[in-house]
Amino acid sequence: MKNIHIKNGRVIDPANGIDGLNDVYLADGKVLAVGVAPAGFSADETIDAIGLIVAPGFVDLSARLREPGFEYKATLESEMQAAMQGGVTSLVCPPDTDPVLDEPGLVEMLKHRANKLNQAHVHPLGALTVGLKGEALTEMSALTASGCIGFSHAEQPIKDTNVLLRAMQYAKTFGYTVWLRPQDAFIGRGGVAASGPLASRLGLSGVPVMSETIALHTIFELMRASGAKVHLCRISAAASLELIRKAKQEGLPVTCDVGAHHIHMTDTDIGFFDSNARMDPPFRSQRDRDAIRFGLLDGTIDALCSDHTPVDDDEKLLPFGEASPGATGLELLLSLTLKWADDYAAQQDSGAGKAAISPLSRALARITSEAARVAGLDAGTLSVGAVADVVLFDAGAHWTVEASALASQGKHTPFLGYNLSGQVKTTIVAGHVAYQR
């Protein structure tokens, strides 16, 4: 394995409070030093990062790779290449594959396939119940032994709260984290857009905010009863964030994330029934979007994720209400994070001066160290001895989001045609250069 010297870059490592010009030294797949070269270090490869930012590889808390079972939508090869182009070196994949990730053999097969590609580290979530049917609990201990880092019910709400309680009690006993997207099983079922004036005018069935908040009330009561640790996936509403804020103040062991699309888009971006904007959860009002942005600032939201969900043309190029929800996101995660950082910096410039932590460092923390903390991963940092997952990117480079620019097999995103900043130049995984532009 090569010794790599990365020189002349602006190193941003939020976990260690580093933000400045530094050199980085990698050896044996680990971070050897940041700053001064260790005694006797001899580089096999030198990468000149002048004008670039050097950061820990990004950690994505929700990326569907579509294998096994949905290879017509995407393949492991295409999505891992998309991860490399997006600088994502660790990703968490939900269990809603076909077959569902509810047996150790399936998890082991997925991890084996991913390891053979020698690209991003894949961390599966196991299914909470067999077949995601909400009835019988899976063998969580066996799934953990096979490589699962937590347990989820993906997009399927558990109707029987007694089953959910038992699952949380099981998880608490063994110290597992339960990953849930809060949604009521009945209110908003079949809805395709956020309830409100816009959905009414367009004649689209709505998903009210209370579908999310009712589910949150239930989850928090079950947490109090079981003591389980819960991660809430892809929060979409201001009222939900207020409930989460209070739960954290109460001391409940809860974390949450938000999809990167939702920090920029609102329900008006549906436009004239643009099926690329068909998402679960749906884009909500500007008030909700602004609350999400503030939640990132005050720490209520722990992490950003790409919510990468590749969808093929046959399921996307349909009338809005019939189109499958989802969008490609791995290659947009950096750019959408930088866009939020730029907006935050602009607010600072027009407000009360400069903060101690730069907007860029604060934003990168949400896709590196904070995301790794949520998932319980040894990643997202350039600490000495850490796995050498590193990304080099040009924050000022602009690119146009076009289908031809995306490595993902899923070419659909509400940002098609947008000009965004932030382009990954090099992705290093466990000390080897896995991608170079």
N, C-alpha and C positions, 0 to 999 in steps of 0.2 A: 504494500500500500504506500502511495506516494506521500512524501513530506511536502506540504503546500504552504507557500508564503504569499499572503494577500497584502499588498502594500498600497499606500497612498489613498486609502478609502476613508470615508466618514463612517466610523463604526457606531451603530446605535444598538445598544443592548439594554432594553428597558429593565430587565431583571436585575442588572448590576449597576444601573444608573450611569451607564457609559454613553456619551454622545460627543464625539469629537474625532479628530484625525488620529488614527492609530493603525498599526499593522497587526495582522492576525496570523498566527502560526498553527498549522494543523499537522498532526503526526499520528500514525496508527489508528486513523478513524476518529481521533479525539481532538478537542481544542487543547493545544499545548500552551499557548500564551496569547495575551492581547497586550500590545505595547512593545516591550523590549524583547528581542530575540533571545531564547534560552541558550545557555552555553552549549556550544557544540552543534547547534542546529544547522543542518545543511538542506537547502530546499531542492527537491527534485523538480518542482514546478513553481513558477512565480507568476502570480496574476496581478497585473497593474489595475487597481480599482480607482484611478484618478477620476474625479468627477462623479463617482458612484457612491451609493450607500451600501455598507456591509452590515447585514443584520442576521439574527438567527433565522433559520428556515421557518416558514409559516406553519402554524398548526390550525387545521380546519376541523371544526366540530361537527360538520354535517356535509358529507359528500357521498352521493350515491354513485357507485361504480357500475351498477346494472348487471353485475355477475354475482351469482349464477342466475340464469333464467331469462334475462332481458337483453341478450346480446344484440338483438335487432335495434335496440335503442342506443347502445354503447357497448364497448368491450373494455376489458381491464387494460389492454394495451393503449387504446386511445385515451382513456381517462387518466392513466398514469402519466402519459406524455403531456396531457393538459395540466396536470399537477406540476410537472417540472417546468413548463413554460410559465406557470403562475407563481413559482417559488414556494409551492406547498410541499413540505418534506414529511409532514405527519398528517394523516387524515383519519377521521372517525367515520365509519360507514354504518348507516342504520340497518336493521335486520330484515327489512321488507323486500327480500330477494325472492326468487322462486326456484327451489324451495326456500322457505323462510329459514333464517339462521337460528334454528332451535335445537340443533344437534351438534355435538362436538366435531364429528367428522366433516360437516359442511364448513365449519369455521376453520378447521385445520386445512381443508382444501383451498379455501380462499386465501389464507395467509401464505400457503405454499406457492400458489400461483403468483401472488404479489411479490414474494421474496425472490422468485426466479427472475423477475423483471429488473431487480436491483435498482429500484427507483424509490418512490415515497414509502415511508413506513405506514402500513395499513393496520388500523386498530378497530376491529369490528365490535359492534354492540350486539349482544345476544337478545333474542326475543324473550319478553317477560312471560308470555304464555305460549303454549304449543300452537303453532300455526297462526299466531296472532289472533286467535279466535276468542280470547278473553275468558277462557274456561279453566283448563288445567295449567298449573305453573310448570315452567321448564326446570331442568336440573341445572340451576345456576352455578353450583360449585363445579360441575363437570365442564360447563361452557367457559367458566373463568380459567380453568386449567388448560383449555384448548386455545385461549388467547383473547377472550372477550374482556373489555375494560369496564363494562357496565351493561345495563339492561333497559330495553326500550320497547314501546309498543308502536313505534313509528307513527303513521298517520291514523292508526285505528284506536279510537277511544275505547277504554274498558267500561262496558255498560254496568257490570256488576261491581259495585264498590267494595263488596266483601272480598272479591277476588283481588282487587287492587290492594286492599288492606293486607291480605295474606302475603302478597308479593312484596310489599314494603317491609313487613315483619321479617320475612325470609332474608331480604337484602340487608336489613339492619343487623341481623344475627351474624352475618359473615362480612359485614363492612362494605357491601357493594353499593354503588350509586344507581338510582333509578332515574332514567332519562324520559321525561314526559313532555309531549306538546299539549298544553291545556286546551281542551275543546270538549264541550258538552256533546254527549252521544246523540242528542235529539234536536236541541235548539240550533238552528242554522244548518242542519243536515241537508245536503244537496245544494247548499248555497254556493254561488260562484263569484260573488263580489261583496264588498263591505256594505252592510245595510246603511242606507242613508238616501239623501235626495238624488245623488247621481245614479245609484242602482235603480231607484224607482223610475227615473226619467228614461233610463235605457231598457227598462223592463227585465232586469236581471234579478234572479233570486238572491236574497241577501244572507250574509252571515253577521249577526249582531255582535257587538262587543261582549255582551253578557254570555255568549257561548264560551268565551275565554275566561271571564271573571267567575262565572259559576263553577267552572272546572277548577279554578285556582282555590276558591274557598274550600272545595272538597279535598283537594290535594293537601292544603295546609292543615285541615282537621285530621287527616290520616297521618300526616307527618307528626303532629302532636301526639297522636295515639301510639305510633310505632317507633318514633325516633329516627326514622330512615332519612338518609341524605338524598335529596332530589335535585336534579338539574332540569330546569325548564327550557324547552327548546323553542326558538323562533317566536318570541313575544311580539305582538303587533299593535297593542293599544295602550293609550295613556292610563286608563283606569287599571289595567293589569299591572303596569309598572308601579303604581301607587300601592297596590296590594303587596307586591313583592318587596317594595321598600319597607313597608311596615313589618312584613314577615322577617326580614333581615334584622331590623331593629329589635324585634322580639327575641332574636337569637336562633331562629330556625335554621338548620343546615341546608340552605337553598342557594343555588346559583342560577343564572339564566344567560341566554344568548339571544341575539337577534340576527336575522338574515341581512347581509350587506345591501341587498336591493332595497330593503325597507327603510334604510336611513336616508334614502334619496327620493323614492317614488311615493306617490299618493294615489288615491282612487281615480283622480282626474287623468292619470296617465293611461288609463284604459282607452282614452280617446274615442275613436270610432270603432269600438269593439276589437281592439288589438289583442289577439289571443296570446301574443308574447307576454302580455301583462297579466295573464291568468296564473295566479299563484295561490298556494296554500301555506300559511294564512294569506288572505287577500290584502292588497294594499288598502290602507285606511285613510282617514282624513289628514289634512295638513297638521291639525292639532296633535294627532297621534304621532305623526312623523316627527314633529318638533319635540314631543315628549321623549321619543326614542333617542333623539340626538342628545337631549339633556341627560337622559339616563346613562348614556355612555360617559358623559363628563363626570357625573357625581358617583359613578361606580355601582349604581343599581344594576346596570347591565355589565356582566363580567367579561363577555367576549363577543366578537363578531364571527360569523361563519359565512361560507359562500352559499349554503343551502343548494349545492350543486345537484341539479336534477335533470339530466339530459333527456329530452323528449324528441322523438322522431317526427318527420313531416306528417306522416299519416295521422298522428294523434294531436298535432299542433295546428296544422293548417285547416281548421274547422271553425264553424261559428263559435263565438266566445264561450257560450254556455256548454258546448259539447267538447271543447278542447281540453286536453289533459293539462293539469297544473304543473308548473315547474319551469326552470330555466337553467341554462348552463352558468356556472359561477366560478369555477376554479381559476380561470385565467383573468377574471375580473376582480377577484378579492383584493389584490394590492391596489389597483386603480380606484376602486370604490372606497377603500380605507383612506387613501391619500386625498381623495376628494373631500371626505369628511374632515380630515386634518386641515386642509386648505380653508374650508369654510370656517372652522373653529379659529384658525389663525387670523382670518379676516375680522371675525368678531372681536378678538383680542385687540387687534390694531385700532379698532374703533371704540374700544372700551377702556378698561382700567389697567392698561400697561401689560407688561410681560410676566408670564407665569414662570415658576421655577423649573417646571418640566416643559419641554417644547411640545407643541401640538403633534408634531410628527412622532416623537418618542411615545407620547401618550396613546396615539392611535395604533402604533405598531405593537404596543403591549397587548392590545386586545386580540391580536392575531398571532402572538408569540407566547410570552410568559404567562399571561392571564388565561389564555385558552389552554395551555399545557397544564396549568394548575387545576382548572375545572375538570379536565380529563384524567388527572392523576398521572401525567406522563413526564418522563425525564427528557424534556425537550424545551424548545423555545428560549434557549439561553446560550451565551458564548462563555459561560463559566469554564475555568480550567478543569479539564477532565470530562467535560460534557461531550456527548456525541457530536461529531463535527458536521452538523446540518447547518449550512450557511447559504444565504442568498445575496447576490449582488444585483442592485437595480439602479436605474437612472430615474430619479423622481421627476425630472423635467422633460423626459422624452414623451412625446405625444403619439398616440396611435388611434386609429379609427376602428371601432368595433364592427367588424364585418365577418360574415360566415367564413370567408377564406382565411381570415387571420386566426381562427380558433382551431386548436388541435383536437378538442373534444368532438366526439361524434354528434353530440347535441349542439345544434347551431342556433338555437332559439334563446333570445334574451330580450328583455324590454329596452336594453341599451344599444340595440343594433342601430348603427349610424351615428352614435355619439362619439365625440372626440374626447378621449380621456388621457390623463398623464400617468406615468409610471410604467416602466417596461423592465422586465427581468432580463438581465444579461447572462448571469451564470447561476446555476443551482448546484450546490454540493451536498451530497447525501452520504453520511457516515464516512466522510473523508475522500470520496471519489466524485469527480466532476460528472454529474449525470445529465447536465444540459448546459449548452453554451450557445448564445445567439451570435 
